[in-house]
Amino acid sequence: MNHKTFDKNNTKEWQYKINIIEQSLRSSTERVTQ
C-alpha cells in the first residue's frame, strides 16, 4: 500500500469537505447580518 498516495487523496477529500462547510457557514452568517 502506498501511503503517500493515500495521504494525498485523503487531504484532497478533506479540503473539499472543509470548503463546502466553510461556504455554507459563510452564507448562513451573511444571511444573519443582512
C-alpha positions in Angstrom: 0.0 0.0 0.0 1.3 3.4 -1.0 1.0 5.7 2.0 1.8 9.0 0.2 -0.8 8.4 -2.5 -3.4 7.7 0.2 -2.5 10.8 2.2 -2.7 13.0 -0.8 -6.1 11.7 -1.8 -7.3 11.9 1.8 -6.1 15.5 2.1 -7.8 16.5 -1.1 -11.0 14.9 0.1 -10.9 16.7 3.4 -10.1 20.1 1.8 -13.2 19.5 -0.4 -15.4 18.8 2.5 -14.0 21.7 4.6 -14.6 24.0 1.6 -18.3 23.1 1.5 -18.7 23.5 5.2 -17.0 26.9 5.1 -19.2 28.1 2.2 -22.3 27.0 4.0 -21.2 28.8 7.2 -20.3 31.9 5.3 -23.7 32.0 3.5 -25.6 31.5 6.8 -23.7 34.2 8.6 -24.3 36.6 5.6 -28.0 35.9 5.9 -27.9 36.7 9.6 -26.0 40.0 9.2 -28.3 41.3 6.5 
